[in-house]
Amino acid sequence: MKVFPAQVWRNKESLYSLIAGKCNKCGNLFFPYREICNKCGSTSVSKVKLSGRGTLISYTVSYQTRPGFEKTAPEYVGLIRLDEGIEIVAPLTDITGEIKDNSRVEAVIRRLKADSSNGLIEYGIKFRLVEDEHR
């Protein structure tokens, strides 16, 4: 797996934070950021940094792995409703015990992959469970 430093650097805003779009015309909030509103078609869109906190609606566990990801099995993927109201599908991390629907989660930066040919490591966003969070 090749990690290209220039590409990672150009995409660092979207790789290391949750950036949504907010339409200045109709107020629609959507993720990921796009330059055109998916509701009204307006090109007057602003970038909004999301909090990275939300509620785990549901999740699934995959025991099958892709080539190069054998050490990550099993992989947990969750449907998350962010506090801003947007629902996203994202990988879960740091799973040690039982997962319950409607648990609170937060975005964290974690290693996604490493390029064995040049030693570069690519990081990205995953979500972890948050215990005893007061809303």
C-alpha positions, 0 to 999 in steps of 0.5 A: 500500500502506497502512502503519498505524502503530498496527497496526504498533506493536500487532504489534511483538513478532511483527513484529520477533522470533520468538515461539513458544508452549510448552505448559505441559502437554505441552511442545509448542513451536509457531510462531507463538504461539497461546493454545491448544496445537495438540497437546493443546488446553491453554490453559496456554501460555507465550511463548518467544523463539526464537534466530532461527538455524537451517538452510536445508533447501530454498529456491525462487526466484520471478521473478513479483512482486506489485504494489508489489514489482517492485523485489524480484524475484527473491524467495527463500523458504526452508524453515528448521529453527530450532535449537529444532526448529521448521520455518518458511517465510520470505523470504531476503535478502542473496543474492549467490552460490550458495545451498546446502541445509543452510546456516546462516541467521539472522533479521534485520530488513529493510524489507518495504514503504514507503507512498508516500502517507505515507512510512512504512516497514514492517520485518519478519523475513527470514533471511540466510545465515551464513558460517563459523558454528561450532555 
